[in-house]
Amino acid sequence: MVGELVATVIAAEAVFTAVVAWLSYVVSRRIPNRALSLLSLAFSFLTAGELIKLFAILSGPARLLLPSGAAVEMVGFFLLALSHVYSIRRAALAMLAILPYPESTVYSLAKGISLYLILYVAVETSISYIETRYKESLLSSSGLYLLFAAQAISAFTTIGLANPIIGESLSLAGYALLAIPGILAYFAG
């Protein structure tokens, strides 16, 4: 029952990430912009990571697939961070220097790096909101903080201290908040 619910939530996450990837691509074709192109590519990797995670849960051989999915997601979060570099802020980049030394597995390394990349993008987006008061940035930063919380909770899920549905539900809510500005902009004009 819990496994089916987790799979359903992960499938919904894949849908939202695919929608954001598609909307970013459509807008980047109309307005040639490096950040939009990176955003489209980032969400394409995030979609692939969600699909690999879904396949791992449904098929069973998660031992090899989960690290692959985490690595693909990490590349997506790295590209997302690159798309959000408006100006290099020492304070925001300083948090990348305090990376812990996680276990030597691909999965934990990818998850650990993803955690810090999401936090970087969330902080950058929050700073952008403070500077511009652009309401969509507030939605995006809220979604990114939910993704950060979901990634942090997933660390406890892997060692059995948290229910996976909590992290996946937060992740779904985060991706939904990230999709809303693009969907609204698409239908507005």
C-alpha positions as CSV (number, residue, x, y, z in Angstrom):
1,M,0.0,0.0,0.0
2,V,2.7,2.5,1.0
3,G,4.8,1.4,-2.0
4,E,2.0,2.1,-4.4
5,L,1.3,5.5,-2.8
6,V,5.0,6.4,-3.0
7,A,5.1,5.3,-6.7
8,T,2.0,7.4,-7.5
9,V,3.5,10.5,-5.8
10,I,6.8,9.9,-7.7
11,A,4.9,9.6,-11.0
12,A,3.1,12.9,-10.2
13,E,6.6,14.5,-9.5
14,A,7.8,13.2,-12.9
15,V,4.7,14.9,-14.6
16,F,5.4,18.2,-12.9
17,T,9.1,18.2,-13.7
18,A,8.3,17.3,-17.3
19,V,5.8,20.2,-17.5
20,V,8.4,22.6,-16.2
21,A,11.0,21.3,-18.7
22,W,8.5,21.6,-21.6
23,L,7.4,25.1,-20.6
24,S,11.0,26.3,-20.1
25,Y,11.9,24.8,-23.5
26,V,8.9,26.6,-25.2
27,V,9.8,29.9,-23.6
28,S,13.5,29.5,-24.4
29,R,12.5,29.0,-28.1
30,R,10.6,32.3,-28.0
31,I,13.1,34.2,-26.0
32,P,16.6,33.0,-26.5
33,N,18.1,33.0,-23.0
34,R,20.8,30.9,-21.5
35,A,19.1,30.6,-18.1
36,L,15.8,29.3,-19.7
37,S,17.7,26.8,-21.8
38,L,19.6,25.6,-18.7
39,L,16.3,25.5,-16.8
40,S,14.7,23.3,-19.5
41,L,17.7,21.0,-19.5
42,A,17.8,20.9,-15.6
43,F,14.1,19.8,-15.4
44,S,14.7,17.3,-18.2
45,F,17.3,15.6,-16.0
46,L,15.1,15.9,-12.9
47,T,12.3,14.2,-14.9
48,A,14.7,11.4,-15.9
49,G,15.8,11.0,-12.3
50,E,12.2,10.7,-11.1
51,L,11.4,8.2,-13.8
52,I,14.5,6.1,-12.9
53,K,13.4,6.2,-9.2
54,L,9.8,5.2,-10.2
55,F,11.2,2.3,-12.3
56,A,13.4,1.2,-9.4
57,I,10.4,1.2,-7.0
58,L,8.2,-0.7,-9.4
59,S,10.7,-3.2,-10.7
60,G,12.6,-4.1,-7.6
61,P,16.3,-3.9,-8.5
62,A,16.7,-0.6,-6.7
63,R,20.2,-1.4,-5.7
64,L,21.6,-0.2,-9.0
65,L,18.8,2.1,-10.2
66,L,18.5,4.3,-7.1
67,P,22.1,5.5,-7.3
68,S,21.7,6.2,-11.0
69,G,18.5,8.1,-10.4
70,A,20.2,10.1,-7.7
71,A,23.1,10.9,-9.9
72,V,20.8,12.1,-12.8
73,E,18.9,14.2,-10.3
74,M,22.1,15.7,-9.0
75,V,23.1,16.8,-12.6
76,G,19.6,18.3,-12.9
77,F,20.0,20.3,-9.6
78,F,23.5,21.4,-10.7
79,L,22.1,22.7,-14.0
80,L,19.3,24.3,-12.0
81,A,21.9,26.1,-9.8
82,L,23.7,27.3,-12.9
83,S,20.5,28.7,-14.3
84,H,19.9,30.7,-11.1
85,V,23.4,32.3,-10.9
86,Y,22.4,35.9,-11.4
87,S,25.5,37.1,-9.7
88,I,28.0,35.1,-7.7
89,R,27.3,35.8,-4.0
90,R,30.0,34.8,-1.6
91,A,27.6,34.0,1.1
92,A,25.6,31.7,-1.1
93,L,28.6,30.0,-2.5
94,A,30.2,29.6,1.0
95,M,27.6,26.9,1.9
96,L,29.0,24.8,-1.0
97,A,32.4,24.8,0.7
98,I,31.0,23.1,3.8
99,L,29.9,19.9,2.1
100,P,30.1,17.0,4.5
101,Y,32.1,14.0,3.6
102,P,29.3,11.5,3.0
103,E,29.7,7.8,2.7
104,S,31.6,6.8,-0.4
105,T,28.5,5.6,-2.3
106,V,27.2,7.3,-5.4
107,Y,23.8,7.5,-3.9
108,S,24.7,9.4,-0.7
109,L,27.2,11.6,-2.5
110,A,24.6,12.5,-5.2
111,K,21.9,13.2,-2.6
112,G,24.3,15.2,-0.4
113,I,25.4,17.4,-3.3
114,S,21.8,17.8,-4.5
115,L,20.8,19.0,-1.0
116,Y,23.3,21.8,-1.1
117,L,22.5,22.7,-4.7
118,I,18.8,23.0,-3.9
119,L,19.6,25.2,-1.0
120,Y,21.8,27.4,-3.1
121,V,19.1,27.8,-5.7
122,A,16.5,28.5,-3.0
123,V,18.6,31.2,-1.5
124,E,19.4,32.8,-4.9
125,T,15.7,32.8,-5.7
126,S,14.8,34.3,-2.3
127,I,17.4,37.0,-2.8
128,S,15.9,37.7,-6.3
129,Y,12.4,38.0,-4.8
130,I,13.7,40.5,-2.2
131,E,15.3,42.6,-4.9
132,T,12.5,42.4,-7.5
133,R,9.3,41.6,-5.5
134,Y,8.4,39.4,-8.4
135,K,5.6,37.2,-6.9
136,E,6.5,34.2,-9.1
137,S,10.0,34.2,-7.5
138,L,8.3,33.8,-4.1
139,L,6.4,30.7,-5.4
140,S,9.6,29.3,-6.9
141,S,11.6,29.8,-3.7
142,S,8.9,28.2,-1.6
143,G,8.9,25.2,-3.9
144,L,12.7,25.0,-3.7
145,Y,12.6,25.1,0.1
146,L,10.1,22.2,0.0
147,L,12.4,20.3,-2.3
148,F,15.2,21.0,0.2
149,A,13.1,19.6,3.1
150,A,12.2,16.6,1.0
151,Q,15.9,15.8,0.2
152,A,16.8,16.2,3.9
153,I,14.0,13.9,4.9
154,S,15.0,11.3,2.3
155,A,18.3,10.9,4.0
156,F,16.4,9.7,7.1
157,T,14.2,7.5,4.9
158,T,17.1,5.5,3.6
159,I,18.1,4.6,7.2
160,G,14.6,3.8,8.2
161,L,13.9,6.9,10.4
162,A,11.3,8.5,8.2
163,N,8.4,7.4,6.1
164,P,9.1,7.8,2.3
165,I,5.7,9.2,1.6
166,I,6.5,12.3,3.7
167,G,9.6,13.2,1.6
168,E,7.9,12.4,-1.7
169,S,4.8,14.4,-0.8
170,L,7.0,17.4,0.1
171,S,8.9,16.9,-3.2
172,L,5.6,16.8,-5.1
173,A,4.4,20.0,-3.5
174,G,7.7,21.6,-4.3
175,Y,7.6,20.6,-7.9
176,A,4.0,21.8,-8.2
177,L,4.9,25.2,-6.8
178,L,7.8,25.4,-9.3
179,A,5.4,24.5,-12.2
180,I,2.7,27.1,-11.3
181,P,4.5,30.3,-12.5
182,G,5.3,28.6,-15.9
183,I,1.8,27.3,-16.3
184,L,0.3,30.7,-15.5
185,A,2.7,32.5,-17.8
186,Y,2.0,30.0,-20.6
187,F,-1.7,30.5,-20.5
188,A,-1.5,34.3,-20.0
189,G,0.2,35.0,-23.2
